[in-house]
Amino acid sequence: MKEKLLTIFLFSITLNSFAQTESQIPFEGMDQTWINGNDRRDSSVLTSKYFTGSVMIDGNVNYSFANPIDHTVVGSTALARTNEMQISSACFGGDFTYGNARARIMTQFGIRTTTVPRNDLSVYRGQYDLANVYRNLPEAYVGYHFDVLHGINVDAGMFMSYLGLNSYYQVENWEYQASYTSDNTPWFFNGIRTQIFPTNKLKVELWLINGWQSYGSFNDMPGVGGNITYCPTENIKLLTNDYYGADVAGLPGRKRFHSDNSLLARYYKNKKSDGISQMAFSLTSDIGFETGSGVVAFGGNTITPSQNFISVMFYNRVWFHQNKFAWTIGGGLITNPGRYLVLYPTGDASPLPNPNNPLTTAGTHPFSANPGDQFTAWDCSTNFDWMPNQSVTFRIEYVHRQSDVPYFAGHGGVTSPTGYTTTSFGLGTPYPNWVPDLVKSEDRIILAFLFRI
C-alpha cells in the first residue's frame, strides 16, 4: 500500500512539473527590449488583473531640403507634412484578459489615420466607407488562449503584420523613416490569426485574411500566410513571414506571393557600462512577385512584363551610458517593376481612385503604375536617441532617399502652383501648364518625440 501511495505521489509530482514546464510564457526570461520593432520597456505601469493599458504619442517636426511649397511628404507612411510640428499618431488602448479569453483594442488619432489607409483600394468595393470605419483602429481583435504545448492563441479581427520587421508604432523602432522594405509592405491584416508555441523559443503563426493591408477583400479569394519566429537565445531572433493572395482589384487571376525574412543579433552587452552598453544589428530581405492576367514574376518582355519586389535593409545600433543614448546607422534598397508596392505620390501626382468617382484617378497628372514600369530606389539614414527613461525617446535623424525616376516632392510641391489644394482646378479646369514637381532624391532632417506608458 505504501509503495502504491509513493508511486501515485511521485507521478503527481511529475505531472505537476510537466504542467508547469508546458505553461511557461513563450520567450519568458529573455531580454527582448533591444530588438528592432519591439517594446523596449521591461514592464508596464498600467497593469491590473484583467487589463494592461498602453498610451503612445508620436510627434515629429521634419525639414525637407527641397522645401516644397505645399509641405507635402511623398513616399512615407511615417511622415505626411514637412516644416511643421505634427502629431503623427496618438494611440490609446490595451489588452484585456479574463480566464483564457483575450482581446486587444488600440485606438488611433493623428496624421497616420490618413497616410496609411490611402493605398487600400478594397474600400471602394461595395457601399460602405470602410476607410473611415476602420481609420481609428490599428488593432482590434478578440481571441482565446488554449493551454496546449506552450500555448495556442486564436484571434479574429485586425492585427499587426510585422512584414518588413519594423513595428507600426514608431516608439518601438530603431529608425523613424523606415527603409522601403518596411514602409512598402503591410502594417496590418484583417482576418483570423492562430499562434502556436511548440516550445518556449518558437512561435508559428497561420493567417487567413482579407488581403494585403486591406480592410475588405479585393476579389473573392482570401489571403493566406504565416510567420515563424525562433529565438535560440535572447541575443538572436530569426523570423520569416510569407503571404499568398489575389490583391489586384478586378483581376482575380493575378496572384501575389511575398516572402519576408529577418535576422537580428545582439553581439555585445554590458548594460551597466557608462560607455558602450550594447550593440546589435538587424538584416531584412524580401522577395515577392505577381503573376497572371498579363504579367509574369520574372523574365518578362514588353508584351508580358515582369512584376516583382526585391529589397533589403540593414541597421546597426549602439547603445551608450546604460542604454540612455543610442546611435543607429543603416539603409536599404528596392527594385519593384510594375510598382505594385510603391507608395504612390500624393496630391495631383496620385494614381489612386478618386473617392467621389473610383473609376477615375484623384490626380490630374498621376504617377504611372502600369505593368512593367520600373522603380529602383535606395536610402540611408542615421540618428541619435536620448532615452532618459524607458517611456520616452527624443530622436534626431538624417535621411537621404534616391530613386531612378522622379518620385519625391520638389520645391514646387505636388498639389498646385500655389500649394493649396483648393486652387488646383481654378474655375473647374486644371492649370494648363502646371505639373507636380517630382524629383529623384530627397534629404530630410527629422526631430521625433516618442512617448509610451
C-alpha positions in Angstrom: 0.0 0.0 0.0 2.8 2.4 0.9 4.6 1.6 -2.4 1.4 2.4 -4.3 0.9 5.7 -2.5 4.5 6.6 -3.1 4.1 5.8 -6.8 0.9 8.0 -7.0 2.7 10.8 -5.2 5.8 10.7 -7.5 3.5 10.5 -10.6 1.5 13.6 -9.4 4.8 15.5 -8.9 5.9 14.5 -12.4 2.6 15.7 -13.9 2.7 18.9 -11.9 6.3 19.6 -13.0 5.3 18.8 -16.7 2.3 21.2 -16.5 4.5 24.0 -15.1 7.0 23.5 -17.8 4.4 23.4 -20.5 2.6 26.5 -19.2 5.7 28.7 -19.4 5.1 32.1 -21.1 6.6 32.0 -24.6 10.1 33.6 -24.7 9.8 34.1 -20.9 13.0 35.2 -19.2 14.5 36.5 -22.5 15.5 40.2 -22.7 13.9 41.5 -25.9 13.9 45.2 -25.1 16.8 45.7 -27.6 15.0 44.2 -30.6 14.1 46.5 -33.5 10.3 46.6 -33.8 9.7 45.5 -30.2 8.6 47.1 -26.9 11.8 48.4 -25.3 10.2 48.6 -21.8 10.8 45.8 -19.3 7.4 46.3 -17.6 4.1 48.3 -17.9 2.8 50.6 -15.1 -0.8 50.3 -16.4 -1.2 46.7 -15.3 -4.0 45.1 -13.4 -5.6 41.6 -13.1 -7.8 42.0 -16.2 -6.3 44.8 -18.2 -2.9 46.1 -19.3 -3.1 49.5 -20.8 -1.0 51.3 -23.3 -0.7 55.0 -24.3 1.6 56.1 -27.2 2.2 59.6 -28.5 4.3 60.1 -31.7 5.1 63.6 -32.8 7.6 64.9 -35.3 8.8 68.0 -37.0 10.9 67.5 -40.1 12.7 69.7 -42.6 13.0 68.8 -46.3 15.9 70.5 -48.1 13.7 70.8 -51.1 11.3 72.9 -49.0 8.1 72.0 -51.0 5.6 74.9 -51.1 2.7 72.6 -50.2 4.6 71.0 -47.2 3.7 67.5 -48.6 5.9 64.4 -48.0 5.9 61.8 -50.7 6.5 58.1 -50.3 6.3 57.7 -46.5 3.8 56.3 -44.0 5.7 57.8 -41.1 5.7 61.4 -42.3 3.0 63.4 -44.1 3.9 67.1 -43.8 7.2 68.9 -43.7 8.4 72.1 -42.0 5.6 71.8 -39.4 5.1 70.3 -36.0 2.7 67.3 -36.4 1.2 64.6 -34.2 1.7 61.5 -36.4 -0.3 59.3 -34.0 -1.9 59.2 -30.6 -2.9 55.7 -29.6 -4.8 54.5 -26.5 -5.9 51.0 -25.6 -4.5 47.8 -24.3 -5.0 44.1 -23.6 -8.0 42.5 -21.8 -7.9 39.0 -20.3 -10.5 37.0 -18.3 -9.6 33.4 -17.8 -8.4 32.2 -21.2 -10.5 34.8 -23.1 -8.4 37.6 -24.6 -8.9 40.8 -26.5 -6.9 43.8 -27.7 -8.0 47.2 -28.8 -5.9 50.2 -29.8 -7.4 53.4 -30.9 -5.5 55.8 -33.3 -5.7 59.5 -33.9 -3.4 61.8 -35.9 -2.0 62.0 -39.4 -1.4 58.3 -39.8 -5.1 57.8 -39.9 -4.8 59.3 -43.4 -1.4 58.3 -44.6 -1.7 54.5 -44.1 -5.2 53.7 -45.4 -4.8 55.7 -48.6 -3.3 52.8 -50.5 -6.1 50.4 -49.7 -8.2 50.1 -52.8 -10.5 47.5 -51.3 -12.5 50.2 -49.6 -14.1 51.1 -53.0 -15.8 47.7 -53.3 -19.4 47.8 -52.1 -21.4 50.5 -50.5 -19.8 51.2 -47.1 -16.9 53.6 -46.5 -14.5 51.1 -44.9 -11.6 53.6 -44.8 -13.4 55.8 -42.3 -15.0 53.0 -40.4 -11.5 51.5 -39.6 -9.4 54.6 -39.7 -9.1 54.9 -36.0 -8.4 51.2 -35.2 -4.9 50.0 -36.0 -5.6 46.9 -33.8 -8.8 45.3 -32.6 -9.3 41.6 -32.1 -10.9 39.0 -29.8 -9.4 35.6 -29.1 -9.0 32.6 -26.8 -5.9 31.0 -25.3 -5.6 27.2 -25.2 -3.3 25.6 -22.7 -1.7 23.3 -25.2 2.1 22.9 -25.7 3.4 26.3 -24.6 0.2 27.9 -25.6 -2.1 28.4 -28.7 -3.8 31.7 -29.4 -6.7 32.0 -31.9 -7.6 35.7 -32.6 -10.0 37.3 -35.0 -10.0 40.9 -36.1 -7.3 43.4 -37.1 -3.8 42.7 -36.0 -0.2 43.8 -36.9 1.5 42.1 -39.8 5.2 42.8 -39.0 6.3 42.1 -42.6 9.4 44.2 -43.1 10.5 43.8 -39.4 9.6 47.3 -38.2 6.7 47.9 -35.8 3.8 50.1 -36.8 4.4 52.1 -33.6 7.5 54.3 -34.1 8.4 54.2 -30.4 9.4 50.5 -30.9 11.7 51.1 -33.9 15.4 51.9 -34.2 14.8 54.4 -37.0 11.9 56.8 -37.7 11.7 56.9 -41.5 11.7 53.2 -42.3 13.5 51.8 -45.4 11.4 50.7 -48.3 11.4 47.1 -47.2 9.2 48.1 -44.2 7.4 51.2 -45.5 6.2 49.4 -48.7 4.9 46.3 -47.0 1.7 45.8 -44.8 1.3 47.3 -41.4 -1.9 45.4 -40.6 -4.1 42.5 -41.6 -7.8 41.8 -41.2 -8.7 38.2 -40.6 -8.1 35.2 -38.3 -4.7 34.5 -36.8 -3.6 31.3 -35.0 -0.4 31.5 -32.9 1.2 28.2 -31.9 4.1 28.0 -29.4 5.6 24.4 -29.8 8.4 25.4 -27.4 9.4 28.3 -25.3 11.7 29.6 -28.1 9.5 29.0 -31.2 6.3 30.6 -32.5 4.3 29.6 -35.6 1.5 31.8 -36.9 -1.1 30.9 -39.5 -3.2 33.7 -41.2 -6.5 33.6 -43.1 -7.0 37.3 -44.1 -8.9 39.7 -46.3 -5.8 40.6 -48.3 -2.6 42.7 -48.4 -3.1 45.5 -45.8 -6.8 45.8 -46.8 -9.9 46.5 -44.9 -12.1 44.5 -47.3 -11.2 41.9 -50.0 -10.1 42.8 -53.5 -11.5 39.7 -55.0 -13.2 36.5 -53.8 -10.1 34.7 -52.7 -8.8 35.3 -49.2 -5.2 35.9 -48.5 -3.2 33.2 -46.7 0.1 33.3 -44.9 2.1 32.8 -41.8 5.0 33.6 -39.6 7.8 31.5 -38.0 9.8 33.2 -35.2 12.7 31.4 -33.5 14.8 32.8 -30.6 17.5 30.2 -29.7 18.9 32.7 -27.2 17.9 36.2 -26.0 20.6 37.6 -28.3 19.3 36.2 -31.6 16.0 36.4 -33.4 15.2 34.7 -36.7 11.9 35.1 -38.5 10.1 34.6 -41.8 6.7 35.9 -43.0 5.1 34.5 -46.1 2.0 35.6 -48.0 -0.1 34.5 -50.9 -3.3 36.2 -52.3 -5.2 37.9 -55.1 -4.8 41.6 -54.5 -5.5 43.5 -57.7 -9.0 44.9 -58.0 -10.9 43.4 -60.9 -8.1 40.9 -61.8 -8.8 37.8 -59.7 -6.4 35.8 -61.9 -3.4 37.8 -60.8 -1.8 36.3 -57.7 0.8 37.7 -55.4 3.5 35.9 -53.4 5.7 37.6 -50.8 8.5 36.3 -48.5 10.0 38.5 -45.8 13.0 37.3 -43.7 14.9 38.8 -40.9 17.9 38.2 -38.7 18.6 40.2 -35.5 21.6 39.7 -33.4 23.0 41.4 -30.3 26.7 41.0 -30.4 27.7 42.9 -27.3 26.1 43.5 -23.9 27.2 45.3 -20.8 24.2 47.3 -19.6 25.9 48.7 -16.5 28.7 50.4 -18.6 28.8 54.1 -18.8 30.5 53.7 -22.2 29.1 51.2 -24.8 26.3 49.2 -23.1 25.2 47.0 -26.0 25.4 46.7 -29.8 23.1 44.9 -32.3 22.2 44.7 -35.9 19.1 43.8 -38.0 19.1 42.4 -41.5 15.9 42.0 -43.5 15.5 40.7 -47.1 12.2 40.4 -49.1 11.4 38.8 -52.3 8.0 38.7 -54.0 6.1 38.8 -57.3 2.8 39.0 -59.1 1.8 36.6 -61.8 -1.2 36.1 -64.1 -3.6 38.4 -66.0 -0.9 39.8 -68.3 2.2 39.7 -66.1 4.8 37.2 -65.0 7.1 37.0 -62.0 10.5 37.1 -63.7 11.9 37.0 -67.2 9.1 39.0 -68.8 9.0 41.0 -72.1 7.3 44.1 -73.4 4.1 42.1 -74.1 4.0 40.2 -70.8 6.2 42.3 -68.4 7.7 41.2 -65.1 6.3 42.3 -61.8 8.4 41.5 -58.7 9.7 43.0 -55.5 13.2 42.6 -54.2 14.5 44.6 -51.3 17.0 44.5 -48.4 17.6 46.7 -45.4 20.4 46.7 -42.7 20.7 48.7 -39.5 23.3 48.7 -36.8 22.6 50.2 -33.4 25.0 51.1 -30.5 23.7 52.0 -27.0 25.7 54.1 -24.5 25.6 55.1 -20.9 23.5 52.3 -19.5 21.2 52.5 -22.6 20.3 56.2 -22.1 21.7 57.1 -25.5 21.9 55.2 -28.8 23.2 55.7 -32.3 21.8 53.9 -35.4 23.0 53.9 -38.9 21.7 51.9 -41.9 19.6 51.9 -45.1 18.3 49.7 -47.9 17.3 49.3 -51.5 14.4 48.2 -53.5 13.5 47.2 -57.0 9.8 46.9 -57.9 9.0 46.6 -61.6 5.3 47.2 -62.0 5.4 49.5 -59.0 2.6 47.4 -57.3 4.0 48.0 -53.8 5.3 51.6 -54.4 3.8 54.2 -52.1 2.4 56.5 -54.7 3.0 60.2 -54.6 0.1 62.2 -53.2 -1.8 65.3 -54.5 -2.2 65.7 -58.2 0.5 63.0 -58.7 -1.7 60.4 -57.2 -2.8 57.5 -59.4 -5.3 56.3 -56.7 -9.1 56.3 -57.4 -11.0 59.5 -56.7 -13.1 58.9 -53.6 -16.1 60.6 -55.4 -15.6 58.5 -58.6 -13.4 55.3 -58.1 -13.4 54.9 -61.9 -11.1 58.0 -62.2 -7.8 58.9 -60.6 -7.6 61.5 -57.8 -4.7 63.4 -59.5 -4.6 65.3 -62.8 -1.0 64.1 -63.6 -0.9 60.7 -61.9 2.4 58.8 -61.3 2.3 55.8 -63.7 2.0 52.3 -62.2 1.5 50.3 -65.4 2.7 46.6 -65.7 6.4 46.6 -66.2 7.0 50.2 -65.1 10.4 50.3 -63.5 11.2 51.5 -60.0 14.5 51.2 -58.2 15.4 53.2 -55.1 17.8 53.3 -52.2 18.1 55.1 -48.9 20.4 55.7 -46.0 19.9 57.2 -42.6 21.5 57.8 -39.2 20.0 59.0 -35.9 20.8 59.7 -32.3 18.5 58.9 -29.5 18.2 60.3 -25.9 16.2 58.0 -23.7 16.1 59.4 -20.2 13.8 56.5 -19.1 12.0 53.6 -20.8 8.9 55.6 -21.6 10.3 58.5 -23.7 12.6 58.9 -26.7 13.9 62.1 -28.2 15.4 61.4 -31.7 17.2 63.4 -34.3 17.6 61.7 -37.7 19.0 62.5 -41.1 17.6 60.6 -44.1 18.7 60.5 -47.8 16.5 58.8 -50.3 17.1 58.3 -54.0 15.1 56.8 -56.9 15.7 56.1 -60.6 12.6 58.1 -61.6 11.2 61.4 -60.4 9.3 60.5 -57.3 9.9 62.7 -54.3 8.4 66.1 -53.7 10.4 69.0 -55.2 10.1 72.7 -54.3 7.1 73.1 -56.5 5.1 70.6 -54.5 2.6 68.0 -55.7 -0.8 69.7 -55.3 -0.9 73.1 -57.2 1.2 76.1 -58.3 0.2 77.9 -55.0 0.5 74.9 -52.7 -3.2 74.9 -51.8 -5.4 72.0 -53.0 -8.4 74.3 -53.3 -6.8 76.2 -56.1 -5.8 73.2 -58.2 -8.7 73.5 -60.6 -9.3 77.2 -61.0 -12.7 77.6 -62.5 -13.3 73.9 -63.0 -10.3 73.2 -65.1 -6.7 72.3 -64.1 -3.9 74.8 -64.5 -2.9 74.1 -68.1 0.9 74.3 -67.8 1.5 73.0 -64.3 2.6 69.5 -63.3 3.6 68.1 -59.9 7.2 68.8 -59.1 8.7 65.3 -58.7 12.5 64.9 -58.2 14.8 61.9 -57.9 16.2 62.4 -54.5 15.4 64.0 -51.1 17.3 64.9 -48.0 15.5 65.4 -44.7 16.1 66.0 -41.0 13.6 64.7 -38.5 13.1 65.6 -34.9 10.8 62.9 -33.2 9.2 63.0 -29.8 8.0 59.5 -28.7 6.2 58.5 -25.5 4.9 55.2 -24.3 3.5 54.2 -20.9 
